[in-house]
Amino acid sequence: MTARAKNPRSQCINDRDDGRRYKYDANVLVVGEAHAKSPFDSTVIALANFNDLTSIPEGMVDRFMKESLTFMFVREPYGRLLSAYVDKLFSPNLFFWKIYGGFGIHVTRNESTECGHNLTFKEFVKTVLYADEVNQNRDGHFTPSYEHCDPCRYKWQVIGTLDTLSQDIFYILDRIGRTDLMRSLNKDFREQYLNDTILDQFNWLFSFRDNYANDCNVTFYEAQKRLWKQFQIRGVLTKESKFPLTTEESEGLTKNKLMSIVYNAMGNAEKRSKARKNKAEAFKEAYSTLDSEDLDKLSKMFKPDCDLYGYDCQPEQLFNTERT
């Protein structure tokens, strides 16, 4: 069990009593499943069967929390926000381009569009801050973690972090007696985690395949290139890895063929280690584009998470760097 895998500080943050209703992250509740062969299977099961804690009758919530092994996972807030932007708006995610990207274009450019596929990270942050200020179009992927699982109301037995994900998952599996899953993950946890992430992105890409052009005037070739760039930002591919397909070659591509191309581009262990450095560079570069005023506003919005989970709300690499 890691140092952070424990209950949060006893002094809780007072929730803002302004009538807001927040949804809880579904993936903090894992439904018991005797036939799951991987923790990633359990997450899918949880997402399919639980919306949030409000789906449980109020009188049963305390009993549920008391009689179950309850756990949640948190992440450093600045990294979480950038990851959400890359996953939901930079990547070819037609759903979020329309429901949040369009809103962001209206907020930052005062333009009307049904598809905000070109919303920049700077504009995205301004949109998140605006939505928080006026309590409009607040999306759970972009709001602070404490709002989702309410650690002041619910006493989670284990609080893990993304930084210590494998250790915390092994601890939870040991607590629930799933040593079989521990053995299956022990040798290749990162590989399974990476495969799950890649498959998820390709499922989104191909589910929207026939709609990019009609809904957002984006070709399928351009969508594939966006996904390739997303893998570079996330440290899956090196920055030197060029998208190897022409427009004509990309149009008739199957999901399995494109996945095979990505895995081949990932290369050997040395190349993968080099690619992982992209993530830190992209993190610093993205935040260097923000106005100092917006950075200060973010630090105030993230303060409850920082206080509860021990994160630095004004990291030096972001606040003491040249604005670009």
KEZA-367043 format. One record per residue (C-alpha): residue number from 1; residue in one letter; x, y, z. Coordinates in Angstrom, 1 decimal. Each point is the difference from the previous one (the first is absolute). Example, Ala and Ser with C-alpha at 12.3 -4.5 7.8 and 13.67 -1.06 7.14 Angstrom:
2
<site resi="1" resn="A" u="12.3" v="-4.5" w="7.8"/>
<site resi="2" resn="S" u="1.4" v="3.4" w="-0.7"/>
***
This chain:
324
<site resi="1" resn="M" u="0.0" v="0.0" w="0.0"/>
<site resi="2" resn="T" u="1.5" v="3.3" w="-1.0"/>
<site resi="3" resn="A" u="0.3" v="3.1" w="2.2"/>
<site resi="4" resn="R" u="-3.0" v="1.6" w="-1.6"/>
<site resi="5" resn="A" u="-2.3" v="-3.0" w="-0.1"/>
<site resi="6" resn="K" u="-1.9" v="1.0" w="3.1"/>
<site resi="7" resn="N" u="-2.7" v="2.3" w="1.2"/>
<site resi="8" resn="P" u="0.4" v="3.7" w="-0.8"/>
<site resi="9" resn="R" u="0.7" v="2.6" w="2.6"/>
<site resi="10" resn="S" u="-2.5" v="0.1" w="2.7"/>
<site resi="11" resn="Q" u="-0.7" v="3.7" w="-0.5"/>
<site resi="12" resn="C" u="-2.3" v="0.1" w="-3.0"/>
<site resi="13" resn="I" u="-0.6" v="2.7" w="-2.5"/>
<site resi="14" resn="N" u="-3.4" v="1.7" w="0.3"/>
<site resi="15" resn="D" u="-2.0" v="-0.7" w="-3.1"/>
<site resi="16" resn="R" u="-1.5" v="3.1" w="-1.7"/>
<site resi="17" resn="D" u="-3.7" v="0.0" w="0.9"/>
<site resi="18" resn="D" u="-1.2" v="1.7" w="-3.2"/>
<site resi="19" resn="G" u="-2.5" v="-2.6" w="-1.2"/>
<site resi="20" resn="R" u="2.5" v="-1.7" w="-2.3"/>
<site resi="21" resn="R" u="-0.5" v="-3.7" w="-0.7"/>
<site resi="22" resn="Y" u="3.1" v="-2.0" w="-0.8"/>
<site resi="23" resn="K" u="0.3" v="-3.5" w="-1.4"/>
<site resi="24" resn="Y" u="2.5" v="-2.4" w="1.4"/>
<site resi="25" resn="D" u="2.5" v="-1.9" w="-2.1"/>
<site resi="26" resn="A" u="-1.4" v="-3.4" w="-0.9"/>
<site resi="27" resn="N" u="3.3" v="-1.7" w="-0.1"/>
<site resi="28" resn="V" u="0.6" v="0.4" w="3.8"/>
<site resi="29" resn="L" u="-2.6" v="-2.6" w="0.6"/>
<site resi="30" resn="V" u="1.0" v="-3.5" w="-1.1"/>
<site resi="31" resn="V" u="-2.8" v="-2.5" w="-0.1"/>
<site resi="32" resn="G" u="0.9" v="-3.4" w="1.3"/>
<site resi="33" resn="E" u="0.6" v="-2.3" w="-2.9"/>
<site resi="34" resn="A" u="1.2" v="-3.5" w="0.6"/>
<site resi="35" resn="H" u="0.9" v="-0.7" w="-3.6"/>
<site resi="36" resn="A" u="2.1" v="3.2" w="-0.7"/>
<site resi="37" resn="K" u="3.4" v="-0.9" w="-1.4"/>
<site resi="38" resn="S" u="1.5" v="3.4" w="0.4"/>
<site resi="39" resn="P" u="-0.6" v="3.2" w="2.1"/>
<site resi="40" resn="F" u="-0.7" v="1.7" w="-3.3"/>
<site resi="41" resn="D" u="-3.0" v="-2.4" w="-0.5"/>
<site resi="42" resn="S" u="-1.3" v="1.1" w="3.4"/>
<site resi="43" resn="T" u="0.2" v="3.6" w="-1.0"/>
<site resi="44" resn="V" u="-2.1" v="-0.6" w="-3.0"/>
<site resi="45" resn="I" u="-2.5" v="-1.9" w="2.1"/>
<site resi="46" resn="A" u="-0.2" v="2.9" w="2.4"/>
<site resi="47" resn="L" u="-0.5" v="2.5" w="-2.7"/>
<site resi="48" resn="A" u="-2.8" v="-2.1" w="-1.5"/>
<site resi="49" resn="N" u="-1.9" v="-0.5" w="3.3"/>
<site resi="50" resn="F" u="0.5" v="3.2" w="2.1"/>
<site resi="51" resn="N" u="-0.7" v="3.6" w="-0.9"/>
<site resi="52" resn="D" u="1.0" v="1.4" w="3.4"/>
<site resi="53" resn="L" u="-0.7" v="-0.3" w="3.7"/>
<site resi="54" resn="T" u="-3.3" v="1.7" w="-0.5"/>
<site resi="55" resn="S" u="-1.2" v="-3.1" w="-1.7"/>
<site resi="56" resn="I" u="0.0" v="-1.7" w="3.4"/>
<site resi="57" resn="P" u="-3.0" v="0.8" w="2.2"/>
<site resi="58" resn="E" u="1.1" v="2.6" w="2.6"/>
<site resi="59" resn="G" u="-0.7" v="-2.3" w="3.0"/>
<site resi="60" resn="M" u="2.3" v="-2.6" w="-1.5"/>
<site resi="61" resn="V" u="3.0" v="2.1" w="-0.8"/>
<site resi="62" resn="D" u="1.6" v="-0.1" w="3.5"/>
<site resi="63" resn="R" u="-0.6" v="-3.7" w="0.3"/>
<site resi="64" resn="F" u="1.5" v="-0.5" w="-3.5"/>
<site resi="65" resn="M" u="3.1" v="2.0" w="1.0"/>
<site resi="66" resn="K" u="0.3" v="-1.8" w="3.3"/>
<site resi="67" resn="E" u="-0.3" v="-3.5" w="-1.2"/>
<site resi="68" resn="S" u="2.0" v="0.3" w="-3.2"/>
<site resi="69" resn="L" u="3.7" v="0.5" w="-0.7"/>
<site resi="70" resn="T" u="-0.2" v="3.5" w="-1.3"/>
<site resi="71" resn="F" u="2.7" v="1.7" w="-2.0"/>
<site resi="72" resn="M" u="0.6" v="2.9" w="-2.3"/>
<site resi="73" resn="F" u="2.9" v="1.3" w="-2.1"/>
<site resi="74" resn="V" u="1.2" v="3.5" w="-0.3"/>
<site resi="75" resn="R" u="2.5" v="1.7" w="-2.3"/>
<site resi="76" resn="E" u="2.1" v="3.1" w="0.1"/>
<site resi="77" resn="P" u="-2.5" v="2.7" w="-1.1"/>
<site resi="78" resn="Y" u="2.0" v="1.8" w="-2.7"/>
<site resi="79" resn="G" u="1.0" v="-3.3" w="-1.6"/>
<site resi="80" resn="R" u="-3.6" v="-1.2" w="0.2"/>
<site resi="81" resn="L" u="-1.3" v="3.1" w="-1.7"/>
<site resi="82" resn="L" u="2.4" v="-0.2" w="-2.9"/>
<site resi="83" resn="S" u="-0.6" v="-3.7" w="-0.4"/>
<site resi="84" resn="A" u="-3.8" v="0.7" w="-0.1"/>
<site resi="85" resn="Y" u="0.6" v="2.6" w="-2.7"/>
<site resi="86" resn="V" u="2.2" v="-2.3" w="-2.1"/>
<site resi="87" resn="D" u="-2.4" v="-2.9" w="0.4"/>
<site resi="88" resn="K" u="-3.3" v="1.8" w="-0.6"/>
<site resi="89" resn="L" u="0.8" v="3.0" w="-2.2"/>
<site resi="90" resn="F" u="3.4" v="-0.3" w="-1.7"/>
<site resi="91" resn="S" u="-0.7" v="-3.6" w="-0.9"/>
<site resi="92" resn="P" u="-2.6" v="-0.8" w="-2.7"/>
<site resi="93" resn="N" u="-2.9" v="-0.2" w="2.4"/>
<site resi="94" resn="L" u="-3.0" v="1.2" w="-1.9"/>
<site resi="95" resn="F" u="-2.2" v="-0.2" w="3.0"/>
<site resi="96" resn="F" u="2.0" v="2.5" w="2.1"/>
<site resi="97" resn="W" u="0.8" v="2.1" w="-3.1"/>
<site resi="98" resn="K" u="-3.7" v="0.7" w="-0.2"/>
<site resi="99" resn="I" u="-1.2" v="0.2" w="3.6"/>
<site resi="100" resn="Y" u="3.0" v="1.8" w="1.5"/>
<site resi="101" resn="G" u="2.1" v="1.2" w="-2.8"/>
<site resi="102" resn="G" u="-2.8" v="2.0" w="-1.6"/>
<site resi="103" resn="F" u="-0.7" v="1.6" w="3.4"/>
<site resi="104" resn="G" u="3.6" v="0.9" w="0.4"/>
<site resi="105" resn="I" u="0.2" v="1.7" w="-3.4"/>
<site resi="106" resn="H" u="-3.1" v="2.0" w="0.9"/>
<site resi="107" resn="V" u="1.6" v="1.0" w="3.4"/>
<site resi="108" resn="T" u="3.5" v="0.9" w="-1.3"/>
<site resi="109" resn="R" u="-0.7" v="1.2" w="-3.5"/>
<site resi="110" resn="N" u="-3.6" v="1.1" w="0.2"/>
<site resi="111" resn="E" u="-0.7" v="-2.1" w="-3.0"/>
<site resi="112" resn="S" u="-2.8" v="-2.6" w="-0.6"/>
<site resi="113" resn="T" u="1.0" v="-3.5" w="-1.2"/>
<site resi="114" resn="E" u="-1.3" v="-3.5" w="0.5"/>
<site resi="115" resn="C" u="3.6" v="-1.4" w="0.1"/>
<site resi="116" resn="G" u="2.8" v="1.4" w="2.0"/>
<site resi="117" resn="H" u="2.7" v="-2.4" w="-1.3"/>
<site resi="118" resn="N" u="2.7" v="2.7" w="-0.1"/>
<site resi="119" resn="L" u="-0.4" v="1.3" w="3.6"/>
<site resi="120" resn="T" u="3.5" v="0.8" w="1.3"/>
<site resi="121" resn="F" u="1.1" v="-1.0" w="3.5"/>
<site resi="122" resn="K" u="0.2" v="3.7" w="1.0"/>
<site resi="123" resn="E" u="-3.6" v="0.4" w="-1.2"/>
<site resi="124" resn="F" u="-1.0" v="-3.2" w="1.7"/>
<site resi="125" resn="V" u="1.3" v="1.2" w="3.4"/>
<site resi="126" resn="K" u="-1.9" v="3.3" w="-0.4"/>
<site resi="127" resn="T" u="-3.1" v="-2.0" w="-0.8"/>
<site resi="128" resn="V" u="0.4" v="-2.1" w="3.1"/>
<site resi="129" resn="L" u="0.6" v="3.0" w="2.2"/>
<site resi="130" resn="Y" u="-3.0" v="1.8" w="-1.5"/>
<site resi="131" resn="A" u="-2.3" v="-3.1" w="0.5"/>
<site resi="132" resn="D" u="1.1" v="-0.2" w="3.6"/>
<site resi="133" resn="E" u="-0.6" v="3.7" w="0.6"/>
<site resi="134" resn="V" u="-3.5" v="0.1" w="-1.5"/>
<site resi="135" resn="N" u="-0.9" v="-3.6" w="0.9"/>
<site resi="136" resn="Q" u="-0.9" v="-0.9" w="-3.6"/>
<site resi="137" resn="N" u="1.1" v="-3.0" w="-2.1"/>
<site resi="138" resn="R" u="2.2" v="-1.3" w="2.8"/>
<site resi="139" resn="D" u="1.3" v="-3.4" w="-1.1"/>
<site resi="140" resn="G" u="1.1" v="-2.6" w="2.5"/>
<site resi="141" resn="H" u="3.1" v="-0.8" w="-2.0"/>
<site resi="142" resn="F" u="1.3" v="3.6" w="0.6"/>
<site resi="143" resn="T" u="-1.2" v="0.7" w="3.5"/>
<site resi="144" resn="P" u="2.1" v="-0.6" w="3.2"/>
<site resi="145" resn="S" u="0.1" v="-3.5" w="1.3"/>
<site resi="146" resn="Y" u="-1.4" v="0.7" w="3.4"/>
<site resi="147" resn="E" u="-3.3" v="0.9" w="-1.5"/>
<site resi="148" resn="H" u="-0.4" v="-3.5" w="-1.5"/>
<site resi="149" resn="C" u="0.5" v="-2.3" w="3.0"/>
<site resi="150" resn="D" u="-0.6" v="2.4" w="2.9"/>
<site resi="151" resn="P" u="2.7" v="-1.3" w="2.4"/>
<site resi="152" resn="C" u="-1.4" v="2.2" w="2.7"/>
<site resi="153" resn="R" u="-3.4" v="-1.8" w="-0.2"/>
<site resi="154" resn="Y" u="1.2" v="-3.5" w="-0.8"/>
<site resi="155" resn="K" u="2.9" v="-1.5" w="1.8"/>
<site resi="156" resn="W" u="1.8" v="-1.9" w="-2.7"/>
<site resi="157" resn="Q" u="2.2" v="-2.8" w="1.4"/>
<site resi="158" resn="V" u="2.6" v="0.3" w="-2.7"/>
<site resi="159" resn="I" u="1.0" v="3.1" w="-2.0"/>
<site resi="160" resn="G" u="2.5" v="-0.9" w="-2.8"/>
<site resi="161" resn="T" u="1.8" v="2.2" w="-2.4"/>
<site resi="162" resn="L" u="0.8" v="-0.3" w="-3.7"/>
<site resi="163" resn="D" u="3.6" v="0.4" w="0.9"/>
<site resi="164" resn="T" u="-0.1" v="-3.2" w="2.0"/>
<site resi="165" resn="L" u="-2.7" v="-1.7" w="-2.0"/>
<site resi="166" resn="S" u="1.6" v="-3.5" w="-0.2"/>
<site resi="167" resn="Q" u="0.9" v="-0.2" w="3.7"/>
<site resi="168" resn="D" u="-3.5" v="1.3" w="1.1"/>
<site resi="169" resn="I" u="-1.8" v="-2.4" w="-2.3"/>
<site resi="170" resn="F" u="2.1" v="-3.0" w="1.3"/>
<site resi="171" resn="Y" u="-0.9" v="1.1" w="3.5"/>
<site resi="172" resn="I" u="-3.7" v="0.1" w="-0.8"/>
<site resi="173" resn="L" u="0.1" v="-3.3" w="-1.8"/>
<site resi="174" resn="D" u="1.7" v="-1.6" w="3.0"/>
<site resi="175" resn="R" u="-2.6" v="1.5" w="2.4"/>
<site resi="176" resn="I" u="-2.9" v="-1.6" w="-2.0"/>
<site resi="177" resn="G" u="1.8" v="-3.3" w="-0.5"/>
<site resi="178" resn="R" u="0.5" v="0.2" w="-3.7"/>
<site resi="179" resn="T" u="3.6" v="-1.4" w="0.0"/>
<site resi="180" resn="D" u="-0.7" v="-1.5" w="-3.4"/>
<site resi="181" resn="L" u="-0.3" v="3.5" w="-1.5"/>
<site resi="182" resn="M" u="3.1" v="1.1" w="1.8"/>
<site resi="183" resn="R" u="2.0" v="-2.8" w="-1.6"/>
<site resi="184" resn="S" u="-1.4" v="0.8" w="-3.5"/>
<site resi="185" resn="L" u="1.1" v="3.7" w="0.4"/>
<site resi="186" resn="N" u="3.3" v="-0.5" w="1.8"/>
<site resi="187" resn="K" u="2.2" v="-0.3" w="-3.0"/>
<site resi="188" resn="D" u="-1.6" v="2.3" w="-2.5"/>
<site resi="189" resn="F" u="-2.2" v="2.5" w="1.8"/>
<site resi="190" resn="R" u="1.2" v="3.0" w="-2.0"/>
<site resi="191" resn="E" u="-0.5" v="-1.9" w="-3.3"/>
<site resi="192" resn="Q" u="-3.6" v="-1.0" w="0.9"/>
<site resi="193" resn="Y" u="-0.7" v="3.6" w="1.1"/>
<site resi="194" resn="L" u="1.4" v="1.3" w="-3.2"/>
<site resi="195" resn="N" u="-1.9" v="-2.5" w="-2.2"/>
<site resi="196" resn="D" u="-3.2" v="0.9" w="1.8"/>
<site resi="197" resn="T" u="0.6" v="3.7" w="-0.7"/>
<site resi="198" resn="I" u="0.9" v="-0.5" w="-3.6"/>
<site resi="199" resn="L" u="-3.0" v="-2.2" w="-0.7"/>
<site resi="200" resn="D" u="-2.3" v="2.5" w="1.6"/>
<site resi="201" resn="Q" u="1.3" v="2.8" w="-2.3"/>
<site resi="202" resn="F" u="-0.4" v="-2.1" w="-3.1"/>
<site resi="203" resn="N" u="-3.6" v="-1.0" w="0.9"/>
<site resi="204" resn="W" u="-0.9" v="3.7" w="0.2"/>
<site resi="205" resn="L" u="1.8" v="0.8" w="-3.3"/>
<site resi="206" resn="F" u="-1.8" v="-2.7" w="-2.0"/>
<site resi="207" resn="S" u="-3.4" v="0.5" w="1.7"/>
<site resi="208" resn="F" u="0.0" v="3.6" w="-1.5"/>
<site resi="209" resn="R" u="1.6" v="-1.1" w="-3.3"/>
<site resi="210" resn="D" u="-3.0" v="1.0" w="-2.2"/>
<site resi="211" resn="N" u="-0.9" v="3.2" w="1.9"/>
<site resi="212" resn="Y" u="3.2" v="2.1" w="0.1"/>
<site resi="213" resn="A" u="-0.4" v="1.5" w="-3.5"/>
<site resi="214" resn="N" u="-3.8" v="0.5" w="0.2"/>
<site resi="215" resn="D" u="-0.1" v="1.5" w="3.6"/>
<site resi="216" resn="C" u="3.3" v="1.8" w="0.3"/>
<site resi="217" resn="N" u="1.5" v="0.2" w="-3.5"/>
<site resi="218" resn="V" u="3.0" v="-2.1" w="1.1"/>
<site resi="219" resn="T" u="1.1" v="-2.9" w="-2.2"/>
<site resi="220" resn="F" u="0.7" v="-3.4" w="1.4"/>
<site resi="221" resn="Y" u="3.6" v="0.5" w="-1.0"/>
<site resi="222" resn="E" u="0.3" v="3.1" w="2.1"/>
<site resi="223" resn="A" u="-1.7" v="-1.8" w="2.9"/>
<site resi="224" resn="Q" u="2.6" v="-2.7" w="-0.2"/>
<site resi="225" resn="K" u="2.8" v="2.5" w="0.1"/>
<site resi="226" resn="R" u="-1.5" v="1.7" w="3.0"/>
<site resi="227" resn="L" u="0.0" v="-3.4" w="1.8"/>
<site resi="228" resn="W" u="3.6" v="-0.6" w="-1.0"/>
<site resi="229" resn="K" u="0.9" v="3.4" w="1.4"/>
<site resi="230" resn="Q" u="-1.9" v="-0.8" w="3.2"/>
<site resi="231" resn="F" u="2.1" v="-3.2" w="0.5"/>
<site resi="232" resn="Q" u="3.1" v="2.2" w="-0.4"/>
<site resi="233" resn="I" u="-1.2" v="2.4" w="2.7"/>
<site resi="234" resn="R" u="-0.9" v="-2.8" w="2.3"/>
<site resi="235" resn="G" u="3.4" v="-1.6" w="-0.3"/>
<site resi="236" resn="V" u="-1.0" v="-3.0" w="-2.0"/>
<site resi="237" resn="L" u="1.8" v="1.0" w="-3.2"/>
<site resi="238" resn="T" u="3.2" v="2.0" w="-0.4"/>
<site resi="239" resn="K" u="-0.3" v="3.5" w="-1.5"/>
<site resi="240" resn="E" u="2.2" v="-1.2" w="-2.9"/>
<site resi="241" resn="S" u="-2.6" v="-2.6" w="-1.0"/>
<site resi="242" resn="K" u="-1.7" v="1.3" w="-3.1"/>
<site resi="243" resn="F" u="-3.5" v="-1.1" w="-1.0"/>
<site resi="244" resn="P" u="0.8" v="-2.5" w="-2.7"/>
<site resi="245" resn="L" u="-3.2" v="0.0" w="-2.1"/>
<site resi="246" resn="T" u="-1.2" v="2.0" w="-2.9"/>
<site resi="247" resn="T" u="-3.6" v="1.3" w="-0.3"/>
<site resi="248" resn="E" u="-0.9" v="-2.8" w="-2.4"/>
<site resi="249" resn="E" u="1.6" v="-2.7" w="2.2"/>
<site resi="250" resn="S" u="-1.8" v="1.2" w="3.1"/>
<site resi="251" resn="E" u="-3.5" v="0.0" w="-1.4"/>
<site resi="252" resn="G" u="-0.4" v="-3.8" w="-0.3"/>
<site resi="253" resn="L" u="1.9" v="-0.8" w="3.1"/>
<site resi="254" resn="T" u="-1.4" v="-2.4" w="2.6"/>
<site resi="255" resn="K" u="0.3" v="0.5" w="3.7"/>
<site resi="256" resn="N" u="2.3" v="-3.1" w="0.4"/>
<site resi="257" resn="K" u="2.3" v="1.2" w="-2.8"/>
<site resi="258" resn="L" u="0.4" v="3.5" w="1.5"/>
<site resi="259" resn="M" u="0.6" v="-1.4" w="3.5"/>
<site resi="260" resn="S" u="2.7" v="-2.2" w="-1.5"/>
<site resi="261" resn="I" u="1.7" v="3.0" w="-1.5"/>
<site resi="262" resn="V" u="-0.1" v="1.8" w="3.3"/>
<site resi="263" resn="Y" u="1.5" v="-3.0" w="1.9"/>
<site resi="264" resn="N" u="2.8" v="-0.3" w="-2.7"/>
<site resi="265" resn="A" u="0.8" v="3.7" w="0.4"/>
<site resi="266" resn="M" u="0.3" v="-0.4" w="3.8"/>
<site resi="267" resn="G" u="3.0" v="-2.1" w="-0.6"/>
<site resi="268" resn="N" u="2.4" v="-1.4" w="2.6"/>
<site resi="269" resn="A" u="0.4" v="0.7" w="3.7"/>
<site resi="270" resn="E" u="2.6" v="2.8" w="-0.7"/>
<site resi="271" resn="K" u="-2.4" v="1.7" w="-2.4"/>
<site resi="272" resn="R" u="-2.9" v="-0.3" w="2.4"/>
<site resi="273" resn="S" u="2.1" v="1.5" w="2.8"/>
<site resi="274" resn="K" u="0.8" v="3.0" w="-2.3"/>
<site resi="275" resn="A" u="-3.6" v="0.4" w="-0.9"/>
<site resi="276" resn="R" u="-1.1" v="0.3" w="3.7"/>
<site resi="277" resn="K" u="2.1" v="3.1" w="0.3"/>
<site resi="278" resn="N" u="-2.3" v="1.7" w="-2.4"/>
<site resi="279" resn="K" u="-2.7" v="0.1" w="2.6"/>
<site resi="280" resn="A" u="2.0" v="2.3" w="2.4"/>
<site resi="281" resn="E" u="1.0" v="2.3" w="-2.8"/>
<site resi="282" resn="A" u="-3.5" v="0.3" w="-1.3"/>
<site resi="283" resn="F" u="-1.3" v="0.7" w="3.5"/>
<site resi="284" resn="K" u="2.3" v="2.9" w="0.5"/>
<site resi="285" resn="E" u="-0.5" v="1.3" w="-3.5"/>
<site resi="286" resn="A" u="-3.8" v="0.0" w="0.2"/>
<site resi="287" resn="Y" u="-0.1" v="1.9" w="3.3"/>
<site resi="288" resn="S" u="2.6" v="2.5" w="-1.2"/>
<site resi="289" resn="T" u="-2.7" v="1.3" w="-2.5"/>
<site resi="290" resn="L" u="-2.3" v="1.0" w="2.8"/>
<site resi="291" resn="D" u="-0.4" v="3.6" w="1.4"/>
<site resi="292" resn="S" u="1.4" v="0.4" w="3.5"/>
<site resi="293" resn="E" u="-3.5" v="1.1" w="1.1"/>
<site resi="294" resn="D" u="-1.5" v="-3.2" w="-1.2"/>
<site resi="295" resn="L" u="2.7" v="-2.0" w="1.8"/>
<site resi="296" resn="D" u="-0.9" v="1.7" w="3.2"/>
<site resi="297" resn="K" u="-3.7" v="-0.7" w="-0.5"/>
<site resi="298" resn="L" u="0.8" v="-3.7" w="-0.6"/>
<site resi="299" resn="S" u="2.0" v="-0.1" w="3.2"/>
<site resi="300" resn="K" u="-3.0" v="1.3" w="2.0"/>
<site resi="301" resn="M" u="-2.3" v="-2.5" w="-1.7"/>
<site resi="302" resn="F" u="2.4" v="-2.9" w="0.7"/>
<site resi="303" resn="K" u="0.7" v="1.1" w="3.6"/>
<site resi="304" resn="P" u="-2.5" v="-2.5" w="1.7"/>
<site resi="305" resn="D" u="1.7" v="-2.9" w="-2.0"/>
<site resi="306" resn="C" u="3.4" v="1.2" w="1.0"/>
<site resi="307" resn="D" u="-0.9" v="0.4" w="3.7"/>
<site resi="308" resn="L" u="-1.7" v="-3.4" w="0.2"/>
<site resi="309" resn="Y" u="2.4" v="-2.1" w="-2.0"/>
<site resi="310" resn="G" u="3.3" v="1.8" w="0.6"/>
<site resi="311" resn="Y" u="0.7" v="1.4" w="-3.4"/>
<site resi="312" resn="D" u="1.8" v="3.3" w="-0.7"/>
<site resi="313" resn="C" u="-2.4" v="2.5" w="-1.4"/>
<site resi="314" resn="Q" u="2.7" v="2.3" w="-1.3"/>
<site resi="315" resn="P" u="2.6" v="-2.3" w="-1.5"/>
<site resi="316" resn="E" u="3.2" v="1.9" w="-0.8"/>
<site resi="317" resn="Q" u="0.4" v="-1.5" w="-3.5"/>
<site resi="318" resn="L" u="-3.4" v="1.6" w="-1.0"/>
<site resi="319" resn="F" u="-0.1" v="3.2" w="2.0"/>
<site resi="320" resn="N" u="3.7" v="1.0" w="-0.3"/>
<site resi="321" resn="T" u="0.4" v="-0.5" w="-3.7"/>
<site resi="322" resn="E" u="0.0" v="2.2" w="-3.1"/>
<site resi="323" resn="R" u="-3.4" v="0.6" w="-1.5"/>
<site resi="324" resn="T" u="-0.1" v="-1.0" w="-3.7"/>
***
